[in-house]
Amino acid sequence: MGIIKLKNIRTFSYHGCMIEEGKIGSDYTVDLKIKTNLQQSAQTDHLLDTVDYVHLNKIVTEEMAIRSHLLEHVAKRINIRVLAEIATVEKTTVWVSKINPPIGGDVESVTIKMTEIRK
């Protein structure tokens, strides 16, 4: 088994419970880690034998573009979609961070982490 991780995918999205968050938007970062078998691609050096991180990035950016009230909701959608679209992925973990959240304090970011395992 092996790990592929995409770090610090930056998006401007419209998540949040407040009406203003849906209109103004905010900066977000996403980290995605997947567990898959990398042995064949290590031998063959062929893109078709691994998980294409361009595909992973596309999933993240498309799901981040769909408004959610909660970060948990968008994180779950990302994890489920990775498992649905890429049969060789055994486990996926996503971290979604809202930069400068509107919580009445000097907070750099709020992050949630969720994991899904293929059943």
N, CA, C and O atoms as a GROMACS GRO file, in nm:
protein
  476
    1MET      N    1   0.083  -0.119   0.000
    1MET     CA    2   0.000   0.000   0.000
    1MET      C    3   0.087   0.125   0.000
    1MET      O    4   0.206   0.120   0.032
    2GLY      N    5   0.027   0.233  -0.036
    2GLY     CA    6   0.098   0.360  -0.036
    2GLY      C    7   0.000   0.474  -0.013
    2GLY      O    8  -0.121   0.454  -0.005
    3ILE      N    9   0.056   0.593  -0.001
    3ILE     CA   10  -0.022   0.713   0.029
    3ILE      C   11   0.005   0.817  -0.080
    3ILE      O   12   0.119   0.837  -0.121
    4ILE      N   13  -0.101   0.882  -0.125
    4ILE     CA   14  -0.089   1.001  -0.207
    4ILE      C   15  -0.157   1.113  -0.130
    4ILE      O   16  -0.269   1.096  -0.081
    5LYS      N   17  -0.089   1.227  -0.117
    5LYS     CA   18  -0.146   1.339  -0.041
    5LYS      C   19  -0.136   1.467  -0.124
    5LYS      O   20  -0.030   1.501  -0.176
    6LEU      N   21  -0.247   1.536  -0.133
    6LEU     CA   22  -0.251   1.669  -0.193
    6LEU      C   23  -0.262   1.767  -0.078
    6LEU      O   24  -0.355   1.759   0.002
    7LYS      N   25  -0.167   1.860  -0.069
    7LYS     CA   26  -0.163   1.955   0.043
    7LYS      C   27  -0.198   2.095  -0.004
    7LYS      O   28  -0.153   2.142  -0.108
    8ASN      N   29  -0.279   2.160   0.078
    8ASN     CA   30  -0.304   2.303   0.064
    8ASN      C   31  -0.368   2.340  -0.071
    8ASN      O   32  -0.325   2.434  -0.138
    9ILE      N   33  -0.471   2.265  -0.109
    9ILE     CA   34  -0.551   2.302  -0.226
    9ILE      C   35  -0.630   2.426  -0.185
    9ILE      O   36  -0.708   2.422  -0.090
   10ARG      N   37  -0.609   2.536  -0.255
   10ARG     CA   38  -0.674   2.662  -0.217
   10ARG      C   39  -0.796   2.688  -0.304
   10ARG      O   40  -0.791   2.677  -0.427
   11THR      N   41  -0.908   2.723  -0.238
   11THR     CA   42  -1.030   2.758  -0.310
   11THR      C   43  -1.092   2.881  -0.247
   11THR      O   44  -1.067   2.914  -0.131
   12PHE      N   45  -1.174   2.947  -0.324
   12PHE     CA   46  -1.261   3.053  -0.271
   12PHE      C   47  -1.401   2.997  -0.286
   12PHE      O   48  -1.448   2.973  -0.397
   13SER      N   49  -1.468   2.975  -0.171
   13SER     CA   50  -1.596   2.906  -0.171
   13SER      C   51  -1.696   2.981  -0.084
   13SER      O   52  -1.663   3.081  -0.021
   14TYR      N   53  -1.819   2.929  -0.081
   14TYR     CA   54  -1.929   3.000  -0.017
   14TYR      C   55  -1.998   2.915   0.090
   14TYR      O   56  -2.121   2.910   0.096
   15HIS      N   57  -1.921   2.848   0.173
   15HIS     CA   58  -1.976   2.762   0.277
   15HIS      C   59  -2.000   2.842   0.404
   15HIS      O   60  -1.931   2.940   0.432
   16GLY      N   61  -2.099   2.799   0.480
   16GLY     CA   62  -2.127   2.861   0.609
   16GLY      C   63  -2.275   2.872   0.635
   16GLY      O   64  -2.357   2.869   0.543
   17CYS      N   65  -2.309   2.886   0.762
   17CYS     CA   66  -2.449   2.894   0.803
   17CYS      C   67  -2.507   3.034   0.790
   17CYS      O   68  -2.628   3.050   0.778
   18MET      N   69  -2.422   3.134   0.791
   18MET     CA   70  -2.471   3.272   0.783
   18MET      C   71  -2.499   3.310   0.638
   18MET      O   72  -2.427   3.269   0.547
   19ILE      N   73  -2.605   3.388   0.616
   19ILE     CA   74  -2.643   3.432   0.482
   19ILE      C   75  -2.527   3.505   0.415
   19ILE      O   76  -2.503   3.488   0.296
   20GLU      N   77  -2.456   3.586   0.492
   20GLU     CA   78  -2.345   3.664   0.437
   20GLU      C   79  -2.236   3.573   0.380
   20GLU      O   80  -2.174   3.606   0.278
   21GLU      N   81  -2.212   3.460   0.444
   21GLU     CA   82  -2.109   3.368   0.396
   21GLU      C   83  -2.142   3.314   0.258
   21GLU      O   84  -2.053   3.286   0.177
   22GLY      N   85  -2.271   3.298   0.231
   22GLY     CA   86  -2.314   3.251   0.100
   22GLY      C   87  -2.304   3.357  -0.007
   22GLY      O   88  -2.300   3.326  -0.126
   23LYS      N   89  -2.298   3.483   0.034
   23LYS     CA   90  -2.289   3.593  -0.062
   23LYS      C   91  -2.145   3.642  -0.080
   23LYS      O   92  -2.101   3.668  -0.192
   24ILE      N   93  -2.073   3.654   0.030
   24ILE     CA   94  -1.939   3.711   0.028
   24ILE      C   95  -1.833   3.607  -0.005
   24ILE      O   96  -1.740   3.636  -0.080
   25GLY      N   97  -1.847   3.489   0.049
   25GLY     CA   98  -1.748   3.384   0.028
   25GLY      C   99  -1.628   3.399   0.119
   25GLY      O  100  -1.616   3.497   0.193
   26SER      N  101  -1.539   3.301   0.112
   26SER     CA  102  -1.422   3.300   0.199
   26SER      C  103  -1.315   3.210   0.138
   26SER      O  104  -1.341   3.131   0.047
   27ASP      N  105  -1.195   3.226   0.189
   27ASP     CA  106  -1.084   3.141   0.147
   27ASP      C  107  -1.084   3.011   0.226
   27ASP      O  108  -1.112   3.009   0.346
   28TYR      N  109  -1.051   2.903   0.157
   28TYR     CA  110  -1.045   2.770   0.217
   28TYR      C  111  -0.919   2.700   0.169
   28TYR      O  112  -0.865   2.730   0.062
   29THR      N  113  -0.873   2.606   0.250
   29THR     CA  114  -0.770   2.513   0.206
   29THR      C  115  -0.819   2.372   0.232
   29THR      O  116  -0.893   2.346   0.327
   30VAL      N  117  -0.776   2.280   0.146
   30VAL     CA  118  -0.814   2.140   0.159
   30VAL      C  119  -0.689   2.056   0.146
   30VAL      O  120  -0.607   2.079   0.057
   31ASP      N  121  -0.675   1.959   0.234
   31ASP     CA  122  -0.573   1.856   0.222
   31ASP      C  123  -0.646   1.724   0.200
   31ASP      O  124  -0.748   1.698   0.264
   32LEU      N  125  -0.595   1.643   0.111
   32LEU     CA  126  -0.657   1.514   0.081
   32LEU      C  127  -0.550   1.407   0.083
   32LEU      O  128  -0.445   1.421   0.020
   33LYS      N  129  -0.577   1.300   0.156
   33LYS     CA  130  -0.484   1.187   0.164
   33LYS      C  131  -0.560   1.060   0.125
   33LYS      O  132  -0.668   1.033   0.178
   34ILE      N  133  -0.503   0.984   0.032
   34ILE     CA  134  -0.566   0.859  -0.006
   34ILE      C  135  -0.468   0.744   0.013
   34ILE      O  136  -0.346   0.760   0.000
   35LYS      N  137  -0.524   0.629   0.045
   35LYS     CA  138  -0.445   0.507   0.058
   35LYS      C  139  -0.481   0.416  -0.058
   35LYS      O  140  -0.598   0.386  -0.082
   36THR      N  141  -0.378   0.371  -0.130
   36THR     CA  142  -0.397   0.286  -0.247
   36THR      C  143  -0.273   0.201  -0.268
   36THR      O  144  -0.169   0.225  -0.206
   37ASN      N  145  -0.284   0.104  -0.354
   37ASN     CA  146  -0.169   0.020  -0.387
   37ASN      C  147  -0.086   0.092  -0.494
   37ASN      O  148  -0.134   0.118  -0.604
   38LEU      N  149   0.038   0.122  -0.461
   38LEU     CA  150   0.128   0.190  -0.554
   38LEU      C  151   0.235   0.098  -0.612
   38LEU      O  152   0.324   0.144  -0.683
   39GLN      N  153   0.226  -0.030  -0.584
   39GLN     CA  154   0.330  -0.124  -0.628
   39GLN      C  155   0.338  -0.136  -0.780
   39GLN      O  156   0.448  -0.133  -0.836
   40GLN      N  157   0.224  -0.149  -0.846
   40GLN     CA  158   0.226  -0.166  -0.992
   40GLN      C  159   0.281  -0.041  -1.061
   40GLN      O  160   0.364  -0.051  -1.151
   41SER      N  161   0.234   0.076  -1.018
   41SER     CA  162   0.283   0.200  -1.082
   41SER      C  163   0.432   0.222  -1.054
   41SER      O  164   0.503   0.280  -1.137
   42ALA      N  165   0.478   0.177  -0.939
   42ALA     CA  166   0.620   0.189  -0.908
   42ALA      C  167   0.704   0.102  -1.003
   42ALA      O  168   0.818   0.136  -1.035
   43GLN      N  169   0.646  -0.009  -1.048
   43GLN     CA  170   0.716  -0.097  -1.141
   43GLN      C  171   0.705  -0.050  -1.286
   43GLN      O  172   0.804  -0.050  -1.360
   44THR      N  173   0.583  -0.009  -1.326
   44THR     CA  174   0.559   0.020  -1.468
   44THR      C  175   0.590   0.163  -1.509
   44THR      O  176   0.621   0.188  -1.625
   45ASP      N  177   0.582   0.257  -1.415
   45ASP     CA  178   0.602   0.400  -1.445
   45ASP      C  179   0.494   0.452  -1.540
   45ASP      O  180   0.520   0.543  -1.619
   46HIS      N  181   0.372   0.394  -1.532
   46HIS     CA  182   0.260   0.436  -1.617
   46HIS      C  183   0.153   0.504  -1.532
   46HIS      O  184   0.115   0.454  -1.426
   47LEU      N  185   0.105   0.618  -1.580
   47LEU     CA  186   0.000   0.692  -1.510
   47LEU      C  187  -0.126   0.610  -1.492
   47LEU      O  188  -0.194   0.623  -1.390
   48LEU      N  189  -0.160   0.527  -1.588
   48LEU     CA  190  -0.281   0.446  -1.579
   48LEU      C  191  -0.276   0.343  -1.466
   48LEU      O  192  -0.379   0.288  -1.429
   49ASP      N  193  -0.159   0.318  -1.410
   49ASP     CA  194  -0.144   0.221  -1.302
   49ASP      C  195  -0.147   0.283  -1.164
   49ASP      O  196  -0.123   0.214  -1.064
   50THR      N  197  -0.177   0.412  -1.156
   50THR     CA  198  -0.181   0.480  -1.027
   50THR      C  199  -0.307   0.564  -1.018
   50THR      O  200  -0.390   0.562  -1.109
   51VAL      N  201  -0.321   0.638  -0.910
   51VAL     CA  202  -0.430   0.734  -0.895
   51VAL      C  203  -0.380   0.869  -0.943
   51VAL      O  204  -0.282   0.922  -0.890
   52ASP      N  205  -0.446   0.923  -1.041
   52ASP     CA  206  -0.406   1.050  -1.101
   52ASP      C  207  -0.444   1.164  -1.006
   52ASP      O  208  -0.562   1.185  -0.979
   53TYR      N  209  -0.346   1.238  -0.957
   53TYR     CA  210  -0.376   1.344  -0.863
   53TYR      C  211  -0.446   1.462  -0.929
   53TYR      O  212  -0.503   1.547  -0.859
   54VAL      N  213  -0.443   1.470  -1.061
   54VAL     CA  214  -0.523   1.571  -1.132
   54VAL      C  215  -0.672   1.540  -1.110
   54VAL      O  216  -0.752   1.631  -1.088
   55HIS      N  217  -0.708   1.412  -1.116
   55HIS     CA  218  -0.846   1.370  -1.091
   55HIS      C  219  -0.886   1.402  -0.946
   55HIS      O  220  -0.996   1.451  -0.922
   56LEU      N  221  -0.797   1.376  -0.852
   56LEU     CA  222  -0.826   1.406  -0.711
   56LEU      C  223  -0.848   1.556  -0.692
   56LEU      O  224  -0.943   1.597  -0.624
   57ASN      N  225  -0.764   1.638  -0.751
   57ASN     CA  226  -0.778   1.783  -0.739
   57ASN      C  227  -0.910   1.831  -0.800
   57ASN      O  228  -0.975   1.920  -0.746
   58LYS      N  229  -0.948   1.771  -0.911
   58LYS     CA  230  -1.074   1.806  -0.977
   58LYS      C  231  -1.194   1.776  -0.886
   58LYS      O  232  -1.286   1.857  -0.875
   59ILE      N  233  -1.192   1.662  -0.822
   59ILE     CA  234  -1.300   1.626  -0.729
   59ILE      C  235  -1.309   1.730  -0.618
   59ILE      O  236  -1.418   1.779  -0.588
   60VAL      N  237  -1.197   1.764  -0.559
   60VAL     CA  238  -1.196   1.861  -0.449
   60VAL      C  239  -1.251   1.996  -0.496
   60VAL      O  240  -1.339   2.052  -0.432
   61THR      N  241  -1.199   2.048  -0.606
   61THR     CA  242  -1.241   2.182  -0.649
   61THR      C  243  -1.388   2.184  -0.691
   61THR      O  244  -1.458   2.282  -0.665
   62GLU      N  245  -1.435   2.077  -0.754
   62GLU     CA  246  -1.577   2.073  -0.791
   62GLU      C  247  -1.668   2.065  -0.669
   62GLU      O  248  -1.771   2.132  -0.665
   63GLU      N  249  -1.632   1.986  -0.572
   63GLU     CA  250  -1.715   1.975  -0.451
   63GLU      C  251  -1.709   2.102  -0.366
   63GLU      O  252  -1.808   2.140  -0.304
   64MET      N  253  -1.593   2.166  -0.362
   64MET     CA  254  -1.582   2.292  -0.288
   64MET      C  255  -1.665   2.402  -0.353
   64MET      O  256  -1.700   2.500  -0.286
   65ALA      N  257  -1.696   2.390  -0.480
   65ALA     CA  258  -1.776   2.491  -0.551
   65ALA      C  259  -1.925   2.479  -0.520
   65ALA      O  260  -2.002   2.570  -0.552
   66ILE      N  261  -1.967   2.368  -0.459
   66ILE     CA  262  -2.108   2.348  -0.422
   66ILE      C  263  -2.128   2.395  -0.279
   66ILE      O  264  -2.068   2.341  -0.186
   67ARG      N  265  -2.213   2.494  -0.260
   67ARG     CA  266  -2.234   2.553  -0.128
   67ARG      C  267  -2.287   2.451  -0.027
   67ARG      O  268  -2.377   2.372  -0.057
   68SER      N  269  -2.228   2.454   0.091
   68SER     CA  270  -2.274   2.375   0.206
   68SER      C  271  -2.280   2.466   0.327
   68SER      O  272  -2.204   2.562   0.337
   69HIS      N  273  -2.369   2.435   0.420
   69HIS     CA  274  -2.372   2.509   0.545
   69HIS      C  275  -2.255   2.467   0.635
   69HIS      O  276  -2.197   2.550   0.704
   70LEU      N  277  -2.223   2.338   0.632
   70LEU     CA  278  -2.121   2.284   0.723
   70LEU      C  279  -2.001   2.227   0.646
   70LEU      O  280  -2.017   2.167   0.539
   71LEU      N  281  -1.883   2.247   0.702
   71LEU     CA  282  -1.762   2.190   0.642
   71LEU      C  283  -1.769   2.038   0.641
   71LEU      O  284  -1.715   1.974   0.550
   72GLU      N  285  -1.834   1.980   0.740
   72GLU     CA  286  -1.848   1.835   0.746
   72GLU      C  287  -1.920   1.781   0.623
   72GLU      O  288  -1.886   1.674   0.572
   73HIS      N  289  -2.018   1.856   0.575
   73HIS     CA  290  -2.096   1.812   0.460
   73HIS      C  291  -2.011   1.807   0.334
   73HIS      O  292  -2.015   1.709   0.260
   74VAL      N  293  -1.934   1.912   0.310
   74VAL     CA  294  -1.850   1.913   0.191
   74VAL      C  295  -1.738   1.810   0.202
   74VAL      O  296  -1.702   1.747   0.103
   75ALA      N  297  -1.683   1.790   0.320
   75ALA     CA  298  -1.578   1.689   0.340
   75ALA      C  299  -1.631   1.549   0.311
   75ALA      O  300  -1.564   1.468   0.247
   76LYS      N  301  -1.751   1.520   0.358
   76LYS     CA  302  -1.812   1.389   0.334
   76LYS      C  303  -1.833   1.368   0.184
   76LYS      O  304  -1.807   1.259   0.132
   77ARG      N  305  -1.879   1.470   0.115
   77ARG     CA  306  -1.900   1.459  -0.030
   77ARG      C  307  -1.769   1.430  -0.103
   77ARG      O  308  -1.765   1.349  -0.195
   78ILE      N  309  -1.662   1.497  -0.062
   78ILE     CA  310  -1.531   1.473  -0.125
   78ILE      C  311  -1.488   1.329  -0.104
   78ILE      O  312  -1.451   1.261  -0.199
   79ASN      N  313  -1.494   1.281   0.020
   79ASN     CA  314  -1.453   1.144   0.049
   79ASN      C  315  -1.535   1.041  -0.029
   79ASN      O  316  -1.480   0.949  -0.088
   80ILE      N  317  -1.666   1.058  -0.028
   80ILE     CA  318  -1.755   0.962  -0.095
   80ILE      C  319  -1.730   0.962  -0.246
   80ILE      O  320  -1.728   0.857  -0.310
   81ARG      N  321  -1.710   1.079  -0.302
   81ARG     CA  322  -1.687   1.087  -0.447
   81ARG      C  323  -1.554   1.023  -0.487
   81ARG      O  324  -1.546   0.956  -0.590
   82VAL      N  325  -1.450   1.043  -0.407
   82VAL     CA  326  -1.321   0.979  -0.437
   82VAL      C  327  -1.338   0.828  -0.440
   82VAL      O  328  -1.292   0.762  -0.533
   83LEU      N  329  -1.404   0.772  -0.340
   83LEU     CA  330  -1.424   0.627  -0.335
   83LEU      C  331  -1.513   0.578  -0.450
   83LEU      O  332  -1.492   0.469  -0.502
   84ALA      N  333  -1.612   0.659  -0.488
   84ALA     CA  334  -1.703   0.619  -0.596
   84ALA      C  335  -1.635   0.622  -0.732
   84ALA      O  336  -1.663   0.537  -0.817
   85GLU      N  337  -1.547   0.717  -0.754
   85GLU     CA  338  -1.488   0.736  -0.888
   85GLU      C  339  -1.356   0.664  -0.908
   85GLU      O  340  -1.316   0.642  -1.022
   86ILE      N  341  -1.289   0.627  -0.800
   86ILE     CA  342  -1.156   0.567  -0.815
   86ILE      C  343  -1.154   0.435  -0.738
   86ILE      O  344  -1.134   0.432  -0.616
   87ALA      N  345  -1.174   0.327  -0.811
   87ALA     CA  346  -1.193   0.195  -0.750
   87ALA      C  347  -1.074   0.145  -0.671
   87ALA      O  348  -1.091   0.062  -0.581
   88THR      N  349  -0.954   0.192  -0.700
   88THR     CA  350  -0.835   0.141  -0.632
   88THR      C  351  -0.808   0.210  -0.498
   88THR      O  352  -0.720   0.166  -0.423
   89VAL      N  353  -0.881   0.316  -0.466
   89VAL     CA  354  -0.861   0.386  -0.339
   89VAL      C  355  -0.930   0.305  -0.228
   89VAL      O  356  -1.048   0.273  -0.238
   90GLU      N  357  -0.853   0.273  -0.124
   90GLU     CA  358  -0.906   0.196  -0.010
   90GLU      C  359  -0.953   0.285   0.105
   90GLU      O  360  -1.046   0.250   0.178
   91LYS      N  361  -0.888   0.401   0.119
   91LYS     CA  362  -0.919   0.489   0.232
   91LYS      C  363  -0.892   0.632   0.189
   91LYS      O  364  -0.796   0.659   0.116
   92THR      N  365  -0.976   0.723   0.233
   92THR     CA  366  -0.957   0.863   0.201
   92THR      C  367  -0.980   0.948   0.326
   92THR      O  368  -1.075   0.925   0.401
   93THR      N  369  -0.894   1.046   0.345
   93THR     CA  370  -0.906   1.139   0.456
   93THR      C  371  -0.895   1.280   0.400
   93THR      O  372  -0.807   1.309   0.319
   94VAL      N  373  -0.986   1.366   0.443
   94VAL     CA  374  -0.985   1.504   0.394
   94VAL      C  375  -0.988   1.599   0.513
   94VAL      O  376  -1.058   1.576   0.612
   95TRP      N  377  -0.910   1.706   0.501
   95TRP     CA  378  -0.909   1.816   0.597
   95TRP      C  379  -0.960   1.938   0.523
   95TRP      O  380  -0.903   1.976   0.420
   96VAL      N  381  -1.066   2.001   0.571
   96VAL     CA  382  -1.119   2.124   0.510
   96VAL      C  383  -1.102   2.235   0.612
   96VAL      O  384  -1.148   2.224   0.726
   97SER      N  385  -1.035   2.343   0.571
   97SER     CA  386  -1.008   2.456   0.661
   97SER      C  387  -1.070   2.584   0.606
   97SER      O  388  -1.052   2.618   0.489
   98LYS      N  389  -1.142   2.653   0.693
   98LYS     CA  390  -1.192   2.786   0.659
   98LYS      C  391  -1.093   2.886   0.716
   98LYS      O  392  -1.066   2.888   0.836
   99ILE      N  393  -1.038   2.971   0.628
   99ILE     CA  394  -0.939   3.070   0.668
   99ILE      C  395  -1.013   3.193   0.724
   99ILE      O  396  -1.112   3.238   0.665
  100ASN      N  397  -0.965   3.246   0.833
  100ASN     CA  398  -1.026   3.363   0.898
  100ASN      C  399  -1.176   3.347   0.918
  100ASN      O  400  -1.253   3.428   0.865
  101PRO      N  401  -1.220   3.246   0.992
  101PRO     CA  402  -1.364   3.224   1.009
  101PRO      C  403  -1.428   3.338   1.088
  101PRO      O  404  -1.365   3.395   1.177
  102PRO      N  405  -1.554   3.370   1.057
  102PRO     CA  406  -1.622   3.479   1.126
  102PRO      C  407  -1.678   3.434   1.261
  102PRO      O  408  -1.798   3.415   1.276
  103ILE      N  409  -1.589   3.416   1.359
  103ILE     CA  410  -1.632   3.365   1.489
  103ILE      C  411  -1.604   3.463   1.602
  103ILE      O  412  -1.604   3.425   1.720
  104GLY      N  413  -1.579   3.588   1.568
  104GLY     CA  414  -1.564   3.689   1.672
  104GLY      C  415  -1.433   3.682   1.748
  104GLY      O  416  -1.428   3.720   1.865
  105GLY      N  417  -1.328   3.636   1.687
  105GLY     CA  418  -1.198   3.629   1.753
  105GLY      C  419  -1.087   3.625   1.649
  105GLY      O  420  -1.113   3.616   1.529
  106ASP      N  421  -0.965   3.633   1.696
  106ASP     CA  422  -0.849   3.628   1.608
  106ASP      C  423  -0.810   3.482   1.588
  106ASP      O  424  -0.723   3.430   1.659
  107VAL      N  425  -0.875   3.416   1.492
  107VAL     CA  426  -0.853   3.274   1.465
  107VAL      C  427  -0.806   3.260   1.321
  107VAL      O  428  -0.874   3.304   1.228
  108GLU      N  429  -0.692   3.199   1.303
  108GLU     CA  430  -0.636   3.182   1.168
  108GLU      C  431  -0.725   3.095   1.082
  108GLU      O  432  -0.753   3.130   0.967
  109SER      N  433  -0.770   2.982   1.136
  109SER     CA  434  -0.854   2.891   1.058
  109SER      C  435  -0.926   2.794   1.149
  109SER      O  436  -0.889   2.773   1.265
  110VAL      N  437  -1.030   2.735   1.093
  110VAL     CA  438  -1.101   2.625   1.158
  110VAL      C  439  -1.092   2.508   1.062
  110VAL      O  440  -1.118   2.524   0.942
  111THR      N  441  -1.056   2.390   1.113
  111THR     CA  442  -1.036   2.274   1.028
  111THR      C  443  -1.118   2.156   1.079
  111THR      O  444  -1.125   2.130   1.199
  112ILE      N  445  -1.179   2.085   0.985
  112ILE     CA  446  -1.242   1.958   1.019
  112ILE      C  447  -1.168   1.849   0.941
  112ILE      O  448  -1.114   1.874   0.834
  113LYS      N  449  -1.167   1.729   0.997
  113LYS     CA  450  -1.101   1.614   0.936
  113LYS      C  451  -1.201   1.499   0.934
  113LYS      O  452  -1.264   1.469   1.036
  114MET      N  453  -1.216   1.436   0.818
  114MET     CA  454  -1.306   1.321   0.808
  114MET      C  455  -1.240   1.211   0.724
  114MET      O  456  -1.166   1.240   0.630
  115THR      N  457  -1.268   1.087   0.760
  115THR     CA  458  -1.212   0.971   0.692
  115THR      C  459  -1.324   0.876   0.649
  115THR      O  460  -1.422   0.857   0.720
  116GLU      N  461  -1.306   0.818   0.531
  116GLU     CA  462  -1.397   0.712   0.483
  116GLU      C  463  -1.310   0.594   0.438
  116GLU      O  464  -1.203   0.613   0.381
  117ILE      N  465  -1.359   0.474   0.465
  117ILE     CA  466  -1.289   0.351   0.426
  117ILE      C  467  -1.382   0.272   0.334
  117ILE      O  468  -1.501   0.259   0.361
  118ARG      N  469  -1.324   0.218   0.226
  118ARG     CA  470  -1.404   0.138   0.134
  118ARG      C  471  -1.459   0.016   0.208
  118ARG      O  472  -1.386  -0.051   0.281
  119LYS      N  473  -1.585  -0.011   0.188
  119LYS     CA  474  -1.649  -0.125   0.256
  119LYS      C  475  -1.650  -0.246   0.167
  119LYS      O  476  -1.700  -0.351   0.207
   0.00000   0.00000   0.00000
